[in-house]
């Protein structure tokens, strides 16, 4: 039998310059646009990484990023009935 060779992990480090998302019902596709330092200087287009997420995964990621950035989570909106009796 042949020898197995472990996959080499390529690490790309860059900056996030844009993003967009597409709603697919219970799922989302998030398109992240990034530049590596060498591409930025060459005037190339940004790299695109598309990630398929459930909406639950997207909510967990959003909450994580809010906490990691030190931002507060958005205040919960009061319901219609609460506003009538407030």
Secondary structure as GFF3:
##gff-version 3
##sequence-region A 1 86
A	DSSP	beta_strand	14	23	.	.	.	ID=ss1
A	DSSP	beta_strand	27	36	.	.	.	ID=ss2
A	DSSP	alpha_helix	37	42	.	.	.	ID=ss3
A	DSSP	beta_strand	47	54	.	.	.	ID=ss4
A	DSSP	alpha_helix	55	69	.	.	.	ID=ss5
A	DSSP	alpha_helix	80	84	.	.	.	ID=ss6
###
